[in-house]
């Protein structure tokens, strides 16, 4: 019997706010452990939470961008469980009345468009962080992350392959980056993903026993973990085993999933309404004001780029995957109207430097106008393409515009035909033997002559113009 996987994803998004979800503690990353906490995020007796207005606005913005329906009445609940990184022994979350529900994301996977339904979007607080000592008798606890605003985006079980899961995650991340509600940095834990997976006979509409996968710190890890788990479950079911509902961890080193615990049901968390946060009704005008702040989304931008710039589908997909890169591209075109050339430089040298320095295109220090000026200098034969690449690297290192490097070093390429003709005449007069060798059939003699011209001009002579003059002077 053939089986098919059924996958649902839970994405946990840490929202970009200055303070935590229910208190005024800072959310700044990388600070001294346990230096950003207070009685509210520690759940001390007598402390009262207060909803972060910006975090709630970000939640609505994400929900609307994902085509969700915002709830008419919203409430918070206490999710009760004990774990060492949860200082309150409960988490302020949402159960039956979340921020929004019933949305969707269209993904492109294996050449087809597929709709992935969003079941719910809810706002909660993050837990703290445990630092496990390798081989040590204890773990360390940092509560700086406890209470951070966390948005959970839950899909319906509409995903049927690890590849579709990967495509959904990359598409969702692109949307979230466009909204600028989070830095989506998986290394910092700003974007995390859990997966629920089961297998069933192909064509059946009945779901099998669900296994939850955790501890996946990249989209690539999600895909690898799902590939392993699909194989494991299919082998087990084919052998007649009955799978149990459980939670498993992905061990990247061994490339296997390992049992963590048997899965709790919703009733195990003993949800009840959060007594310190009353239910509330968002004003429709408030929701519509947020809707107006949603920028052009990746799919719409891709369509516009295709119609306006006549770029390949690949080029467009790469550019629109990052809002900062897409904005940079369009800003550069305001000063240099050659879409393909600009796209090539952004996807090539600019992206390479961004990756090397692990920074965004905005933080590289090269303005779109600066890149445009560099490309104009190439077209005007003031510098060569090779020289432009070197200038770009130096400009990034010194955090200045490329034109400044060209001017300060006198790198402008010599392309004046009249001046170069005079120089070539002098060089040919000095190297009569090489001229005779070339005319006698020794083609490498021309390389020597060109080298002498470049030496005379300190490398500034335009090679194309030199070649043209030499061919004419040598009788070709």
Secondary structure, DSSP 8 states (H G I E B T S, - for coil): --EEEEEEEEEEEE---SB-SSS--B--TT--TT-S--HHHHT-TT------HHHHHHHHHHHHHTT-EE-SSB--EEEE---TT-TTSEEEE-SSS-SEEEEEEEEEETTEEEEEEEEEEEEEE---EEEE-TT-S-EEEE-TTTT-EEEEEEE-S-B-SHHHHHHHHHHHHHHHHHHTS----GGGTSEEEEEEEEEEETT-------EEEEEE-SHHHHHHHHHHHHHHHHHHHHTT-----EEEEEETTTTEEEEEEE---GGGG--EE-TTS--B---HHHHHHHHTT----HHHHHHHHHHHH---HHHHHHHHTSHHHHHHHHHHHTT---HHHHHHHIIIIIHHHHHHHT--GGGSS--HHHHHHHHHHHHTTSS-HHHHHHHHHHHHHHTS-HHHHHHHHT---B--HHHHHHHHHHHHHH-HHHHHHHHTT-THHHHHHHHHHHHHTTT-B-HHHHHHHHHHHTT-
